[in-house]
Amino acid sequence: MILFNVKVEFPRDYDPGDEIGKQRLRQWGPAMGAQAALATFVRKRVRRRGETVQPFKGYSRKGFRRVATGYPLPSAPSGFEESGAAIYGSSADFHAGVVKGSFNVSGGMWRGLFIRVSGSSKATASFRGRSPGYSIAADKVVQNDKTGKVRLQKGRVKGRKESNALKAKSVLEKTEVSLLDMFRGERVALGDGINQSLASVVAPSFGITVQRHRGARGEARLRREIIRAIRKNRRRLG
């Protein structure tokens, strides 16, 4: 299932065809909708504009960067090795064509953003699957058994797919940026959206109107998306 261009992953024992499965889907509906709307909003904020909750200082300008050419190269390399590696003057040079703070070189990690439902009504956002990465084996000293001479063997270079969860974890460890963190205003918008959506179901019985909260333009848009997602899922699954 796809909500707001975010895929949803269900437990292995979930069967959409039986009555219990249908009931579980109805219970997951509100959380699924709210989480999908939030994940889509956060992904756009970081991926397109590089706006992260923790400040990103930028990539290092020290040391060379060797990258397998099978991995998408965001900028023109300054040279190539015989091993096949593209050479950059620094990590900053390699990321020169990438929006700062977007962590979006190949786009594969962000396409791997999933909503995972569990329990009776829980939904969490996480990075799943694999996407293009690069692997460079370390250089090593090799000795010829016959002559005793030694030589430096350059590490092999090859492109391969890496875990998207590992990529996100590496970002956190190296830059202290948690990609899916929310700003305070977004947390408020999330709570307001959920409360307003649920209150709108109960309020008519008492003849009252749900008070709409104001906020920054982005937060107001997030709140509207959350309300729309919850209501849409309730109608579809109810």
Secondary structure, 3 states (H helix, E strand, C coil): CEECCEEEECCCCCCCCCHHHHHHHHHHHHHHHHHHHHHHHHHHHHHHHCCCCCCCCCCCCCCCEEEECCCCCCCCCCEECCCCEEEECCHHHHCCCCCCCCCCCCCHHHHCEEEEEECCCEEEEEECCEEEEEEECCCEEEECCCCCCEEEECCCEEEEEEEHHHHHHHHHHHHCCCCCCCCHHHHHHHHHHHHHHHHHHHHHHHCCCCCCCCCCHHHHHHHHHHHHHHHHHHHHHC
